[in-house]
């Protein structure tokens, strides 16, 4: 099942010149984008009742990421977490 909500955010990211890759993850298919989430995508995702925001901490095997997931459609979008240059 497709998620128009996630696909809208994917198109927004592509409009920012970001290239995404669709991959299969255990909980959902995920559109992975390198770089931090643009503010307009954060706002659009937050305002969409079909989407849930998530944050995943970095681990030795996975990058830290934030994004939105449409649980009903099992489709998500992911961006790098904001890098803290002071850490």
C-alpha atoms as one frame of an Amber mdcrd trajectory, in Angstrom:
protein
   0.000   0.000   0.000   1.351   3.415  -0.929   1.421   6.369   1.433   0.589
   9.651  -0.255   1.726  11.408   2.927   5.239   9.915   2.771   5.435  10.308
  -1.008   4.611  14.007  -0.620   7.574  14.380   1.775   9.794  12.414  -0.655
   8.867  14.819  -3.471   9.597  17.777  -1.185  13.051  16.363  -0.376  13.706
  15.804  -4.082  12.656  19.411  -4.743  15.444  20.403  -2.315  17.876  18.541
  -4.583  18.228  15.609  -2.188  18.575  12.100  -3.611  16.791   9.320  -1.771
  17.000   5.564  -1.904  14.090   3.230  -1.136  15.183   0.267   1.002  13.467
  -2.529   2.902  13.690  -2.364   6.684  12.182  -4.853   9.129   9.305  -2.569
  10.137   8.682  -0.734   6.851  10.088   0.286   3.507  12.171   3.412   4.071
  13.168   6.312   1.829  16.697   7.162   3.100  18.000  10.682   2.464  21.488
  11.888   3.337  21.567  15.238   5.076  19.404  16.819   7.731  15.655  17.194
   7.337  14.646  20.540   5.790  12.391  22.637   8.024   9.454  22.631   5.572
   9.442  18.804   5.542   9.510  18.727   9.350   6.522  21.078   9.471   4.559
  19.196   6.779   5.162  15.829   8.433   4.268  17.130  11.879   0.986  18.537
  10.586  -0.042  15.275   8.839  -2.185  13.098  11.151  -1.310   9.948   9.146
   2.372  10.236  10.100   4.320   9.587  13.287   7.645  11.327  13.962  10.535
   9.165  15.152  14.147   9.534  16.284  16.689   6.713  16.247  19.944   7.136
  18.159  23.169   6.252  16.396  24.706   2.873  17.164  27.808   1.058  15.934
  25.683  -0.524  13.184  23.268   2.284  12.266  23.473   6.008  11.672  21.389
   8.259  13.853  18.265   9.316  11.992  14.975  11.120  12.299  11.928  10.883
  10.123   8.289  10.040   9.739   6.516   6.730   9.364   3.075   5.851   8.059
   2.392   2.712  10.107  -0.725   1.796   8.103   1.209   1.805   4.813   4.493
   0.506   6.324   6.403   3.318   4.594   8.817   5.807   6.152  11.184   8.656
   5.295  14.522   9.113   7.065  17.121  11.879   7.342  20.423  12.204   9.204
  20.196  13.609  12.714  21.560  17.097  13.211  25.279  16.865  13.757  26.579
  18.539  16.910  30.013  19.989  16.143  30.590  20.596  19.867  30.260  16.925
  20.865
